């Protein structure tokens, strides 16, 4: 690894080891927010793949992208 990457990993490790307990409460609304964010990310990735499917397929197969006459 590079020196800067090693320094960053070492700093992050030290920060995690020296962190004090927060004694925080996570309510059910927070869990719901996390689930909604996860669903939104999955749907967003799905929409992006659908929009760019022809380009992704062309890169994987090595064939040029065929353009429709409607575009």
C-alpha positions, 0 to 999 in steps of 0.5 A, a space after each residue: 500500500 502507499 504511504 498515504 493509504 497506510 497513514 489513513 488506515 492507521 489514523 482511522 484505526 486509532 480513532 476507532 480504538 479511542 472512541 468513547 461510548 456514546 450511550 445513544 438511542 436509535 429509535 424505530 424511525 431511524 431504522 425505517 430511514 435506513 431501510 428506505 435509503 437502502 431501497 432507494 439505492 437499489 432502485 436507483 441502481 436498477 434505473 441507472 442500469 436500465 437506462 444505460 443497458 445498451 451501453 453496458 452491453 456494448 462494453 461487455 460484448 465489445 460490439 458498437 452501440 446501435 442507435 435507434 432512428 427515434 433518437 
